[in-house]
């Protein structure tokens, strides 16, 4: 409940006075005095109930205003296959941008590999994968995340390389429509943007990334723009991301 103002306190104290006067009238003998007293007590109680109702609704309205200002339109306890239909609904209508950022994105590859070409025919697809060799061969971000999630070391790096191998054809056929870069910054969030809506969530220690909380925000709210800026900064800064090695030529 919001903090009470001086005006709120005056309102409450006036109703206390009305309540006390009502009690005094009830104690007087006589039907008229008792009736007046009962009415005053009822009015005081009704005033308090109305006050609480207004204050609670004001707090609810304030919270809704905060969410609207951020552009938050939905939230989920997990992502990936748990909310796949939410992705599908938006991907079916994609017309401008599909921007995705994660680690190895194995689930994305398994679910949508056959759809990548159709995506690229309707929208500009950009995918950021973790650089499996960054920041150096001794200790990589991918290996660190394997440890944090409790997976076998090398799992994420293997997923990245498999993603690159299985998308080599679409990247060669549609070099402007379907692009992949490897980022070498500290991983902090995952992003799945489709046009004017964007799913995002944090990475948590001892939690599989597919089981982390996920939030859906829309263009026009402060979060959407900030998250798009994060993606663009990684995508456009050559010190933070780079194209993957060119696919090996196919055998004649």
Secondary structure as UniProt FT lines:
FT   HELIX           6..27
FT   HELIX           31..70
FT   STRAND          72..76
FT   HELIX           80..83
FT   HELIX           84..91
FT   TURN            92..93
FT   STRAND          97..101
FT   HELIX           106..112
FT   HELIX           113..115
FT   HELIX           116..122
FT   STRAND          124..130
FT   TURN            132..133
FT   HELIX           141..149
FT   TURN            153..154
FT   HELIX           155..166
FT   HELIX           168..173
FT   TURN            174..177
FT   STRAND          178..183
FT   STRAND          189..194
FT   TURN            195..196
FT   STRAND          197..202
FT   TURN            205..206
FT   HELIX           209..211
FT   STRAND          214..218
FT   TURN            219..220
FT   HELIX           222..236
FT   TURN            238..240
FT   STRAND          241..243
//
